[in-house]
Amino acid sequence: MPFTFKGIKIKMRTIQFREAVCEAMSEEMRRDESIYLMGEEVAEYNGAYKASKGMLDEFGPKRVIDTPIAELGFAGIAVGSAMNGNRPIVEFMTFNFSLVGIDQIINNAAKMRQMSAGQFNIPIVFRGPTASAGQLAATHSQAFENWYANTPGLKVVVPSNPYDAKGLLKSAIRDNDPVIFMESEQMYGDKGEVPEGEYTIPLGVADVKREGKDVTIVSFGKILKEAFLAADELEKEGISCEIIDLRTIRPMDHDTILNSIKKTNRLVVLEEAWPFGSIASEITYIVQERAFDYLDAPIQRITTADTPAPYSPALLKEWLPNAGDVVKAVKKVMYK
């Protein structure tokens, strides 16, 4: 359905998350010849999750490059390439595999601008899926947003829907600093409305996805769906939830969170990661420092269990946060 924005009619269409990612990369590569994509299976196979479908045919093997199974090697190549004026997009088949290349990401990509006294920008996007994707067991089910957000020099983005994915990825590609862009295997088939024309979404700006007056729920990525399910259930009981999608983890939009809490006076943080040193922990600290007097209840956070991810479907269901956990946490801060 079209809508009008600033007097201009914008045509919307429904596409998958993977298509939004592909469109963002393709549009930026048409705009700037210094941009290229590299990673395992991104070319001949059209991407492990088909997020680069058709790109090899359009841009050729010099700009859509299949790499060996060697994350440390091609992450390092990307850093050197960026230092020489290119803008690489590096796809990790999963961010679990980024641990093989993390030395290049942390010690070179993130630090090069400072170590070179500003002589080098490192405009790289490291992208791929994060967190649990079902029965993939302990070594393939980890969320790394807090790991990378702990590193000065990196920006960390975790979109929750196709519209945001395209707009944020285009901004990430244009950014002159390295950006960690985290997706989800379980979101690639998600559908949503995306404009046909050019648009970007600035990094570092959260989005109020649902307005409410009784409690603020902050989340990001695919687990945000559980917040919406919970909010629908709570609305039946007369509890109005405001849902904030962080979108960008670093830099974090503190003001949107704080302004919401000044209205609702209660906060629940939902995150698909381990509790220790989590994004939820950081948000909790910021809120108690800058909005303590507005709180009418202790902050509640919802995370995965503090164990490696189980393989058993029954145990995995217990390990992951869900809408029921959100309902319980909201009722706790509402004293109900």
RABELUR-V379919 format. One record per pair of residues at least 4 apart in sequence whose ideal C-beta (glycine too) atoms are under 7 Angstrom apart, sorted by the first residue. I is the first residue (numbers start at 1). J is the second residue. Records with the same first field share a line. If there is no record, write none. Layout:
I: J + J
This chain:
1: 12
2: 9 + 10 + 11 + 12
3: 10 + 12
4: 8 + 9
5: 10
10: 195 + 197
11: 195 + 196
12: 193 + 194 + 195
13: 194 + 196
14: 191 + 192 + 193
15: 19 + 20 + 162 + 191 + 194
16: 162 + 188 + 189 + 190 + 191
17: 21 + 162 + 165 + 187 + 188 + 189 + 190
18: 22 + 49 + 50 + 51 + 188
19: 23
20: 24 + 162 + 165 + 166 + 194
21: 25 + 51 + 165 + 169 + 183
22: 26 + 51 + 52 + 53 + 55
23: 27 + 166
24: 28 + 166 + 169 + 170
25: 29 + 37 + 52 + 55 + 89
26: 30 + 55 + 58
27: 31 + 170
28: 32 + 35 + 170 + 173
29: 35 + 59 + 63
32: 87
34: 85 + 86 + 87
35: 87 + 89 + 173
36: 63 + 65 + 86 + 88
37: 42 + 52 + 55 + 63 + 64 + 65 + 89 + 91
38: 42 + 65 + 67 + 74 + 78 + 88 + 90
39: 67 + 90 + 91 + 92
40: 48 + 67 + 69 + 93
41: 45 + 47 + 48 + 66
42: 47 + 52 + 64 + 66 + 91
43: 56 + 61 + 64 + 65 + 66
44: 56 + 66
46: 50 + 52 + 53 + 54
47: 51 + 52 + 53
48: 93
49: 185 + 188
51: 188
52: 64
54: 58
55: 59 + 64
56: 61 + 64
59: 63 + 64
61: 65
67: 74
68: 73
70: 74
71: 75 + 92 + 97 + 98 + 100 + 101
72: 76 + 100 + 101 + 103 + 104
73: 77
74: 78 + 90
75: 79 + 90 + 101 + 104 + 105
76: 80 + 104
77: 81
78: 82 + 88 + 90 + 124
79: 83 + 104 + 108 + 109 + 122 + 124
80: 84
81: 86 + 88
82: 86 + 87 + 88 + 122 + 123 + 124
83: 112 + 120 + 122
87: 123 + 173
88: 124
89: 125 + 127 + 173
90: 124 + 125 + 126
91: 127 + 128
92: 97 + 98 + 126 + 128
93: 97 + 128
94: 128 + 129 + 140
95: 128 + 129 + 130 + 144 + 182
96: 139 + 140 + 142
98: 102 + 105 + 126
101: 105
102: 106
103: 107
104: 108 + 109
105: 109 + 110 + 126
106: 110 + 151
107: 111
108: 112
109: 122 + 124 + 178
110: 151 + 152 + 153 + 154 + 178
111: 115 + 153
112: 116 + 120 + 122
113: 118 + 120 + 121 + 122 + 153
114: 153
116: 120
121: 176
122: 177 + 178
123: 175 + 176
124: 178
125: 172 + 173 + 179 + 181
126: 178 + 180 + 181
127: 181 + 183
128: 183
129: 133 + 183 + 184 + 185
130: 143 + 144 + 145 + 182 + 184
131: 141 + 143 + 184 + 221 + 272
132: 141 + 272 + 309 + 320
133: 141 + 184 + 185 + 186
135: 311 + 313 + 316
136: 140 + 141
137: 141 + 309 + 311
138: 308 + 309
141: 309
143: 272 + 273
144: 148
145: 149 + 156 + 158 + 182 + 249 + 273 + 279
146: 150 + 273 + 277 + 278 + 279
148: 154 + 156 + 180
149: 156 + 249 + 250 + 279
153: 177 + 178
154: 178 + 180 + 250
155: 175 + 177 + 179 + 180 + 203 + 250 + 251
156: 180 + 249 + 250
157: 168 + 172 + 179 + 180 + 181 + 182 + 203 + 247 + 248
158: 182 + 220 + 221 + 249
159: 164 + 165 + 168 + 247
160: 164 + 220 + 221 + 222 + 224 + 245
161: 165 + 190 + 192
162: 166 + 190 + 191 + 192 + 194
163: 167 + 192 + 193 + 194
164: 168 + 201 + 247
165: 169
166: 170 + 194
167: 171 + 199 + 200 + 201
168: 172 + 201 + 203 + 247
169: 173 + 181
170: 174 + 200
171: 175 + 200 + 201 + 202 + 203
172: 179 + 181 + 203
175: 179 + 203
183: 187
184: 221 + 222
186: 222
187: 222
195: 199
203: 248
204: 248 + 251 + 253
205: 247 + 248 + 253
206: 244 + 245 + 246 + 247 + 253 + 256 + 257
207: 245 + 247
208: 242 + 244 + 256 + 260
209: 243 + 245
210: 231 + 241 + 242 + 243
211: 242
212: 240 + 241 + 242 + 264
213: 240 + 263 + 264
214: 239 + 240 + 241 + 264 + 266 + 334
215: 239 + 241 + 264 + 266 + 268 + 330 + 333 + 334
216: 242 + 244 + 260 + 261 + 264 + 266 + 267
217: 227 + 241 + 242 + 243 + 268 + 270 + 326
218: 244 + 246 + 257 + 267 + 269 + 283
219: 223 + 224 + 227 + 245 + 270 + 271
220: 224 + 245 + 246 + 247 + 249
221: 272
223: 270 + 271 + 272 + 321
224: 228 + 245
225: 229
226: 230 + 270 + 321 + 322 + 323 + 326
227: 231 + 243 + 270 + 326
228: 232 + 243
229: 233 + 323
230: 234 + 323 + 326 + 327 + 330
231: 235 + 241 + 243
233: 323 + 327
234: 239 + 241 + 327 + 330
235: 239 + 240
239: 330 + 334
241: 330
242: 260 + 264
244: 256 + 257 + 260
246: 252 + 253
248: 252 + 253
249: 279
253: 257
254: 258 + 286
255: 259
256: 260
257: 261 + 283 + 287
258: 262 + 287 + 290 + 291
260: 264
261: 265 + 267 + 287 + 291 + 294
262: 291 + 294
265: 294 + 295 + 296
266: 296 + 297 + 333 + 334
267: 287 + 299
268: 300 + 302 + 326 + 329 + 330 + 333
269: 280 + 283 + 284 + 299 + 301
270: 302 + 321 + 326
271: 278 + 279 + 280 + 301 + 303
272: 304 + 320 + 321
273: 278 + 279 + 303 + 304
274: 278 + 303 + 304 + 306
275: 301 + 303 + 306
276: 306
277: 281
278: 303
279: 283
280: 284 + 301 + 303
281: 285
282: 286
283: 287
284: 288 + 299 + 301
285: 289
286: 290
287: 291 + 299
288: 292
291: 295
297: 333 + 335
300: 329 + 332 + 333
302: 321 + 325 + 326 + 329
303: 321
304: 319 + 320 + 321
305: 319
309: 316 + 319
310: 315 + 316 + 319
312: 316
313: 317
315: 319
316: 320
321: 325
323: 327
324: 328
325: 329
326: 330
327: 331
328: 332
329: 333
330: 334
331: 336
